[in-house]
Amino acid sequence: WIAIGDAALAVDPISGSGVVRALRSAQAGVETALALFHDQTRRTIETYEADRDRECSAYLHERALYYGVERRWLAAPFWQRRVRSTPRSA
């Protein structure tokens, strides 16, 4: 099986990119499934997984940028939780 949409990567709504990412992963999932029907290689799944991993890393970086920009409500619990969950390397 392969994970598609929110099963592959559920994103924070603040980024506004969830629908686009879900559609992109659905297209990639279809292409992967078709490739598997024609060529039963493990590499097909590995490529799909690597692409989703790269997308997740890019999303985490993007999310850190969004949360890093907002400074008005740093004392609010909502923003404190997000700042704590943001990777320091971002």
C-alpha positions in Angstrom: 0.0 0.0 0.0 1.0 3.6 -0.4 -0.1 6.6 1.7 -1.8 9.5 -0.2 -3.1 12.9 0.9 -3.4 13.4 4.7 -2.4 9.8 5.2 1.0 10.7 3.6 1.4 14.2 5.2 -1.2 16.1 7.2 -0.2 19.7 7.2 -1.0 22.6 9.6 -3.9 24.7 8.1 -1.9 27.9 8.6 0.2 27.1 5.6 -2.8 27.0 3.3 -1.2 24.3 1.3 -3.0 21.1 2.4 -5.3 20.7 -0.6 -2.5 21.3 -3.1 -0.2 18.9 -1.4 -3.0 16.3 -1.2 -3.7 16.6 -4.9 0.0 16.4 -5.7 0.4 13.3 -3.6 -2.7 11.7 -5.2 -1.2 12.3 -8.7 2.1 10.8 -7.6 0.2 7.9 -6.0 -1.6 7.2 -9.2 1.6 7.3 -11.2 3.3 5.0 -8.7 0.3 2.5 -8.8 0.4 2.5 -12.6 4.2 2.0 -12.6 3.7 -1.0 -10.2 1.2 -2.6 -12.5 3.7 -2.4 -15.4 7.0 -2.9 -13.5 6.9 -4.8 -10.2 10.1 -3.3 -8.7 10.7 -2.3 -5.1 12.4 0.8 -6.5 9.1 2.3 -7.5 7.9 2.3 -3.9 11.2 3.6 -2.6 11.1 6.5 -5.1 7.5 7.4 -3.9 8.6 7.2 -0.3 11.7 9.4 -0.9 9.6 12.0 -2.7 7.1 12.1 0.2 10.1 12.4 2.7 11.5 15.4 0.7 8.0 17.0 0.6 7.7 16.5 4.4 11.1 18.1 5.0 10.2 21.0 2.8 6.9 21.4 4.6 8.5 21.4 8.0 10.9 24.1 6.8 8.1 26.2 5.3 6.0 25.8 8.5 9.0 27.0 10.6 9.2 30.1 8.4 5.5 30.9 8.8 5.7 30.5 12.6 9.0 32.4 12.8 7.5 35.4 11.1 4.7 35.9 13.6 5.8 37.8 16.8 2.7 39.6 18.1 1.4 36.8 20.3 4.4 35.0 21.6 2.9 34.8 25.1 -0.2 33.1 23.8 -0.4 29.3 24.4 -1.2 28.6 20.8 2.0 30.2 19.6 4.1 28.9 22.4 3.2 25.4 21.4 4.2 26.1 17.8 7.5 27.7 18.7 8.4 24.7 20.9 7.5 22.2 18.1 9.5 24.1 15.4 12.9 22.4 14.6 15.8 24.6 15.5 17.5 24.0 12.2 14.6 25.7 10.4 
